[in-house]
């Protein structure tokens, strides 16, 4: 009996990316605006909550990867964790955007902190286990390039769904119902992904490292750390752009909230064909060089955002951002998989979970960098929240959406030149 060709197909695996990116992008785009601008949480308390989360994340990210690697059931190592997390992820996502009315600022801070810790902890389990499947299911450079490109194509579809639908739903029904409706899409697409994903039983029988040995080996992998530190600065730009766009639309472009969907769509519609361009590029280049090129393109692409002054100007700047963003979507997973393959060749142990988790923690630290940038720029220009935006909120958000990303990407580019991997091992 022949195996169903859809099983472990890159097209079916990518439904997981589509599923998780719908609530994740809605969270990253609207939670800052919801709590700071709409509900009036001060950016100081907002930053404290993000800092506490990062400390918590330092524990739960690596442990999620370690326990995932050591799980051994007839259903696999990763899938049981994903199935358990699906309903919990839905509940925590809805909680983030369902703040009860009449709260004091301390009550609002407490709700934000608790919901943030729950949402991010469960998201960690999902992303670690889903991401750990990638280097296990797809072996070889060409297949990985194809799978990564398809994944990122699905990611853009998810972002478009959120960018177009979420502002409309929020305007008509509010943030809470937006979270509920997007959660339904998450559940449907995640179940489709899991239905057509089968883990390799040989990976479960491979010898496992103990906790200290697993993390010690990871900590001494220099290319891994430099790559992820570089990526964390670039990832900060992703989060900062998403979180700042609603503010940018209000204070810089001076457009109504209903038109935010057009601005978001301008960025991500352009990304779809550009992912194909980057797929063509990476098939002809060493993956590390392609990744580095994507960082340069991303840095150049954020400059036009400074000059936006209307909806049309914002849309044109957004299209420019799309090219750099498309490259950064596609290339990092290829380099990360290459690093994991080198580790397996050296140790004889597959530790996709640990590597994915530690990588996730380093990159997720970008959330704190983003929050600190928001706080520092806010202090400099006097922005506190929607009730007290300061004397020059326009410059505040020009700096946050263009100048700060340019600086962060410059740091990322410099670090990228210290990542040395042999391209021959990728082929």
Secondary structure as GFF3:
##gff-version 3
##sequence-region A 1 427
A	DSSP	alpha_helix	10	32	.	.	.	ID=ss1
A	DSSP	pi_helix	33	38	.	.	.	ID=ss2
A	DSSP	alpha_helix	43	70	.	.	.	ID=ss3
A	DSSP	alpha_helix	79	96	.	.	.	ID=ss4
A	DSSP	alpha_helix	105	137	.	.	.	ID=ss5
A	DSSP	alpha_helix	141	161	.	.	.	ID=ss6
A	DSSP	pi_helix	162	166	.	.	.	ID=ss7
A	DSSP	alpha_helix	167	173	.	.	.	ID=ss8
A	DSSP	alpha_helix	175	195	.	.	.	ID=ss9
A	DSSP	alpha_helix	201	205	.	.	.	ID=ss10
A	DSSP	alpha_helix	211	219	.	.	.	ID=ss11
A	DSSP	alpha_helix	222	251	.	.	.	ID=ss12
A	DSSP	three_ten_helix	257	259	.	.	.	ID=ss13
A	DSSP	alpha_helix	260	282	.	.	.	ID=ss14
A	DSSP	alpha_helix	287	301	.	.	.	ID=ss15
A	DSSP	three_ten_helix	303	307	.	.	.	ID=ss16
A	DSSP	alpha_helix	311	347	.	.	.	ID=ss17
A	DSSP	alpha_helix	352	364	.	.	.	ID=ss18
A	DSSP	alpha_helix	366	381	.	.	.	ID=ss19
A	DSSP	alpha_helix	393	398	.	.	.	ID=ss20
A	DSSP	pi_helix	399	403	.	.	.	ID=ss21
A	DSSP	alpha_helix	404	416	.	.	.	ID=ss22
A	DSSP	three_ten_helix	423	426	.	.	.	ID=ss23
###
